[in-house]
Amino acid sequence: MSEIEREAMEYDVVIVGAGPAGLSAAIRLKQLDADLNVVVLEKGSEVGAHILSGAVLDPCGLDALIPDWKDKGAPLNVPVREDRFYMLGEAGEIRIPNLPMPPLMSNHGNYIVSMGNVCRWMAEQAEALGVEIFPGMACSELVYGDNGEVKGVVAGVFGLEPDGSYGPNTEPGMELHGKYVFLGEGVRGSLSKEVIARYELQKGKEPQKFGIGMKEIWEIDPDKHREGSVTHTMGWPLNSNAGGGSFIYHLENNQVYVGFVVHLNYRNPHLFPYMEFQRFKHHPMVAELLKGGKRVAYGARAISEGGFQSMPGMVAPGVALLGCSVGMVNVPRIKGNHNAMLSGKAAAEAAFEAIRAERSGDALTAYEDEVRNGAIGKDLKKVRNVKPMWSKWGLTASMVLGGLDMWTNTAGFSLFGTLGHGKNDADATETADKHKPIDYPKPDGKLSFDRLTNVSFSMTNHEESQPCHLRLGDESIPVKVNLPRYAEPAQRYCPAGVYEIVEEEGKDARFVINFQNCVHCKTCDIKDPSQNITWVTPQGGDGPNYPNM
């Protein structure tokens, strides 16, 4: 839409995304130079509205950024008091002892938090330093300079016609230019995806791998509540169908986070990740905990799982990718927020030095060097083989060999070198005729719920007259290719019921996109076997409104 005339505002650094990475970068920039002009643009209706994470937080990122965070009232109120690991069978469980686990798996010193609330607090710290934060401002385009560098973004476009054209009531938004642009959009962000493709940043790296994480907040019987308790499980109900597992975290006020992760490299297109989550809650151990309680919130998001060998190049002229835009999750620890914060801090320090040297629009190579060789790289390198082992050899072998590899990595070497991931998650999907359909129990409305009911607990809302933000490269592929070959898995992999095949008597099957339900998890952009769906940002303020995820 370059023909549209827009006002432009100039900043030193423009940051897309008010998550832990973007806010850390903003805070650090103003700590280094109070006179820098820094702006943070957030597509959610408020800071934290689109933040969803487990979350057990390793405070090392906050320690480095705001050492006196306790005195400043950071919402880290529930220290981890007990750590439990279980292997589940359908009717029982076996506890895995903590003693043989590598030290990095311990949660001693960590906190059960709402990352949404942590980000709200971080936004307050940033604004107190003079950072401008604009929520409800989706960034829909990159702005390029004369030499091909990224020089800014287009934000705040509202009121497009349903076909994407500009109408009489369209607000064209504005351009925000910076000496540097930081993209902290989270997993599979649309602008980050464009940058990675345009500058070939994935070249020479392993493909990025992903999981889909689904989470509910429950209020449970106070007699069953154990504040500070952390439980992780593996095995049933996924077993050999897919990698993944669960988390159960007891926070304050008799609330519990109940979450379930399914690795998106599963082969069987009949697999229904959301229903695996619902079935999990009927395990006797989980059902007993939740009995008499009530579910008060739901959400879902993709998780970057490729780790050290999948991180793309992080910088290109004028732009740097932060946090989950790169993929900094430590998979066995199920933690990435600390690395996101450290990445924001590192990017800020590189930009500060560049601006002080009167540079702009170049690649901040010092940032990427720090990520790969500093604390983040060391954290991820130790666990780099756990995910590929799981994918290649299954759960049991990965537990034994992955544990051995993590132990030897504490001494600085690996018996396995660096293993590759092979296929991306879309290519891992096999045709439907190679697998049997899976019969899932009907949700009972007490422990388990249908998708649309649960989506209502995400407080998701989209203006229905806007263009659909889930774009098909070829509108015929879902029915002509994906349906006969793969039983159209979009009907199942989406945790919000966005996609459906409608078959009416005497009429051809239709592929329907209910974009109003979308919780912005990006699974469709990742898992569609034909890679025919592209997620782009809807207008600002739309999507889920998570209260304390």
N, C-alpha and C positions, 0 to 999 in steps of 0.2 A: 504493500500500500504506500510506496514511496511517493506517489503523486499527491497524497494527502498533505496539506500544509498544517503543521503543528507548531505550537510554541515549544521552545527548548529551554531547559534549565541546566546550568553547569555546576558540576560538583567535582571534588577531588576523587572520590570513590563512590560508585553506585553499587549497592548490594541488593541482590534479588533473593528474598527469602528471609523471614524473621525466625529461623530455627536456631539451634544451638551454634551452628557454624557461622551463619551470617551475623548474629548478634555478637558473638565473640569477636569477629573481625571488626565490627563497628566500635565496640568498647575499646579494643586494643588500639585502634587508630587514634581515638580521642585521648587515650592515656598517653600516647607517644607525642601527640601534637594537638593541643586543644583548638588550634586555629584551622585544622583541616575541616573541609565541608564534606560531611558524610551523610548519605541518605540510605535508608532501608525500605524496600518495597515488599509488601506482604499481600498475597492474593486472598488470604482468609479474611473473614469479616472483622477479626481482631487477632492480635498476636496470640498464638496458642490454639486458635480454632482448628487448624489443620495439623496439629502436632499429635502423633500417636506413636507411642513407644512402650516397651514392656512395663516399667523400666526399673532396673537396678542400675544405679549410676555410680560409676567409679569417679570420685571427686577430683582426680588428678588434673583434669582439664580446668575445673574451677579453681583449684589450688594455684595453678600457674597464671590464671587470668585475674582473679580477684582473691588474693590470699586471705582477706578478712571477710570472706563470704558469710561466715557464721554471724559475725557482729552486724552485718548488713541485712540479716534476716532472710537469707536464701531458704526456700521451702524444702530443705532436706531434713525432714523431721523424724524419719523412721530408719534407724540403722539396722542393718541385717543382723539378726540374732541367731538364726539357725539356717543351715544349708542342707537340703535333702535332694537326693537323686534316686529315681525309681525306674525300673524296667517293668512295663505293664504287660500283663496278659489280659484276656477278656474278663476273667473273673477275679483276678488277684494281682499282686505286685511283689516285686523283689527289690529291697533297698540296696543300692550300690554304695559300698562304704566309701567315705570321703578320703580315708588314709592313702590309698594308692594313687589318688588323682594328683596331677601336677599342681604346684603351688599357684599357678596363674588362675586355676579354676576356683579358688577360694573367694568368697564374697566378704570376707572380714574387712571392715573399714568402708564398705559400700553402703548405699542408701536406697531404699525403695521410695520412688518419687513419681509424681506426675510431671512428665517433661513439658506438658502444656503450661503448668503452673511455674515450672522453672524458667521457661522462656518468657512468661509474662513478667517475672521478677527481673530477668536479664534485660528486658526491654525498658523497665523502669531505671535500671542502672545506666543503660545507654542514653536514655533521654536526659538523665541528670547531668551527663557529660556533654550534652549538646547535639546528640545524634538526632536527625529528623527521621521519624518512622511513620510511614503511611500505610495503614492496613486497608484492605478492600481495593488494592491497586494491583491487578494482575498485569504481568509483563508479557505481552503477546508477541513482540518482535524484537530482534536485535537490530541495532543501527551500526552500520559499518562505515569506516572512514575511507578516505581516498586511497590509502595504501593497503586496504583489505583488513585493517585492524578493527576490532570491536571497539566502538567509541561510546555506546550507550544502548538504551532500551526504549521501547515504546510502552507506556503504561497508561492505564485508565481509559481504555476504549470501552464505551458502553452503548447499548442500544443499536447494535447491528441488526440488519434485517435477517430473517430466518435463512436466507440463502448466502449470508456472509457479506452482502453488499452494504454500502453506506446509504442510509435513508435520511429523511428530513429530521429525525429525532436522534440521529447518531451523534454521540460525543466522541470526537476523533482521538481523544487522549493527548498526551504530550510526550516529547522526547526528553529523557534525562541523560545527559552526557557526563562522562567521567574520564579522568586521566586513566583510570582502571575500572573495570567492571568485574565484580565478584558474583558468581552464580552459586547460591546455596539453596537450590530448589528442592533438595531431597532426591529420592530415588527416581531415576528415569525422567527427570525434568525435561520439558520440551525444548527450552533454550539450550540446556546442556547437551541434549541429544544432537541439536543442530551444530553446535560448536565441535563436538567430538567427530561428527561426520565431515564437516567442512575442512577441518584441519587434520583429519586422519589421525586422531589422537589414540585410537585403539590399535593402530597398526603395530605389529610386533608383540602385542600383549595377548594373553588368553582372553577368551570371551567372558564378559561379565555374567555372573550367575545370580539367580534371585530366588527368594521365597515369598510366599504370601502369608502375612501375619494377621490373624484375626483376634480381637480382644473384646471381652465384656468386663464391665465393672459390676460386682455383686455386693449387696449388703447382706450379711449373713448373721446367723444366730450368734450373739455375743459369747455364748459358752463355747463355741467352736473357733472363735477368732484367736489367732496367735500373732500379735503385732510383731513384725520383723521377720516372720518366717518366709523362707524362699524354697520352693519346690520345683524341680524340673523332672519331666518324664519323657521316656522314649518307648518305642514299641507300639503296642495296641493303641488305637485302631489301625494305624497305618501299616504296621508290619512290613512286608516286602513290597507293598504297592507304591510307596513313596518314602523319601526321607523327611524327617521333621520331628516334632515333639511339642511338648506343652510347657507352660509356666504358670505357676500359681503363687502370687505374691500377696502377703497380708500387710496392708498399709494401715493407717489410723482409721478411727471412726467405724470400726467393724466392717470395713470394706476390703474386698479382695479383688485383685486383678486376675482374671482367668483368660489365658491366651493360648493360641495354638498356631504353630508354624508348619507349613507344607512347602518343601523344596519344589520349585517349579520345573525341575528336570524330570518329572515323572513321565512314564511312557504311556500309560493307559489313559486314553482320552475320555473314558467313562468316569474317571476319578472326579469326585465332587468335593473339593477341599472344604467348603463351608459345612457340608454335611458330615465330613470327618470330624470337624470341630464339635458339632452338635452331638455326634455319637460319643465322643470322648467324655462328655459330661455325665454320661450314664454309667461310666465305670464306677464300681462300688465305692472306691476311695473318694472319688470326686463327688458323686451323687450324695454321699453322706455329709460331706462338707457343705454342699449347697442347699440341702434339704431345709425347707422353711425360710430360705432367703429369697431375695428378688434381684433380678437383673435390672440395672439402672442406666447402663450406657453400652453402646456397641460401636465398633469401628474396625477398619481394616486398612492395611497399606502393604506395599511391596517392600522387601528387605534386600539390600545388596549383599550377596554372599560369596562373591568370587575371591575376595581377599587380595593378598599381596600381589599375586601374579596377574590379576585381572584389572588392576588400577590403570586407567588410561593415562596418557599424557594429561597433565593438569593445567597447563598454561598454553596460551596462544597469544598472538599480538593483542594486547589490551584487555585480556580476559583471563580469569583464573577460576577453576572449579573447586568448590569446597565440600567437605563432608561427604554426605551420601551421594552427591553428584559424581564423586569419584568412586565411592564404595569403600568405606573404612570400617566395616563391621568385623569384629573379632567373633567368628561364628561359634566356636565352642563356648566362649564366655557369654554369647548373646548380648554383646555390648558394642556400641559404636558412638554413643553421645560424647564420651570423653575424647575420642579421636576427632570428632567433628569440631569440638571446641578448640582443640590444639591446632587443627588445620586453619580455623579462622584466625587464631592468634598468629600463626606463621605467615599467612597471606598478608595480614595487616603489617607485620614487621617488614616484609619484603617490599610492599607498596610504599611504606613510609620512607625507607631508604632510597627507593627509586625517585619519589617525588622530591625528597631533599636534594637529590642529585640532578633535579630539573629534567627528569625523564618522564615520558608518558607514552602510552600506546604500545609498549614493547612487551615481550614475554617475561614474566617474573620468574625466571629460572631459579632464583634463590629460594622461592617458596617450594617448588617441586623438589629441590635438593633436600630441603629440611624435612619434608614429608617422607621421602623415601629412605633417608638415612638417619633421621632423628627418632624421637619417641614413638611416633605413629608407625613408621616402618619396622622398628624393632618389635613392637606389639604384634603386628600382623605377620611378620616373617616367621615367628615362633610357631604359628598355628596354620601355616599356609597349606599344609597337606591334609588337614582333617577333612575339609569338604570334598576334595577330589577322591580321597580314600573311601568316603561314605558313598559317593556316587558310583565308583567303580566296583567296590568290593562288598558293599552292604554295611548294615549297622554294626554287627558284632565284630567284624574284622576291623572296621574303622575305630571302634572303641579301644581295641587292644593295640593295634598298630599306631593309631592316632595318639593314644596316650603315651606309647613308647617314644614316638616322634617328638611330642611336646616335652617329655622329660629330657631327651638328648639335646633338644634345642635350647634348654636352659643352660647347657654347657657350651652352646655356640656352634653345634653341628647337627646335621640331619643324616640319618642312614639312607634316606630316600631322595635326597636332593630337593628339587622343586617339581612336583607333579603337575601335569596339565589337566585342564577341565574337559577338553574335547569339544563336543557340540554345545551350541547355545541352547537355551531352554525351549525355544520354539522347535528347533530341529530334533530335539529329544523326543517329541511327541510321535508315537507310532500310529498306524492306521487302526481304525476301530475293529476291523475284522481279526486282528491279532489278539484281541482281549475280550473278556466277558464283561457285560454290563454289571455294575455293582448295585445290589438291592439295599437301599438305605431305609432305616426305620423312619416312620413319619414322626415329626417333632410332636412332643406331648404338651407343649405350651406351658410347662412348669420348669423343666430343666433345659429343654431344647425348643427352638423357635424357628419358624420359617423366615426366609431372608427378608421379605418385605416388612414383616413385623419388626425384625431386629433393626433394619435400616431406619425405621422411624425413631429409634433410640440413638441415632447418630445426629439427629437434628439437621439432616441434609436438606438443602433447598437450592433450586436453580430457577432462574427466570426462564419460563418455558418458551418465550417468543424468540430467544436468541438462537444463533446457529448451534447445531449439535457439535459438541467439542470432541466427539469420538468419530474420527473421520475414516471412511473406507477408501482404500486406494482403488478398488474395483468393487462396485456394489453387487456384482453377480457372484463373487467368490463364496460368500457364506453359504448360499443355497446350492450352487453348482459344484463347488469343490469341497468345502469343509463339511457339509452335511453328509454327502455320500462317503467321503474318505475317512472323516474323523468323528462322525456323529455330532458335528458342530459343537466343539467343547466350550465355546463362549457361553453356552447355556449353563455351564457348570463351574468354570474356573472363576467367573465373576462373583465376588462375595456380596454383591448388592442387587443381583437380579436385573442388571441393565439389559442383557441380551436374551432374546427368546426367538424360537422358531414357531411361527403361527401357521397351523395347517387347518384349512377350512374345506369342507366337502365341496368338491367340484372346482376348487381353485388351487393354483400353485402355492407351494410353501413360501412364506415370507419371513425375512429376517427383520426383526423389530428392535430398535435401540431406544430404550427408555432412559435417556441420558439424565433425566431429572433425579434418578436414584443414585447416580455415581458418587462414590466416596473418595474419588481421586487416588485409588490405590495403584493404578497403572498396570495391573496384571494383564489386561487385554493387549496392551502395547508390547508386552514381553512374551506372552505365551501363545498368542494366535499362531497356529502352525503355518499359515500362509503369510504371516507378517503383513497383514492387510489392514490392520487397525492402528491408527496413530492418535495418541492422546495429546490434545493441545489444551491450553488453559481456557476455561470459560471466563466470563466477565468477573471482575473483582467482587469479592464478598460472597460468591456462590460456593456451594459445596457443603461439606459437613461443618458443624459447629460444635466441636468437642469441648465439653466443659473442663474436664480434668484428666484427660487421657495422658 
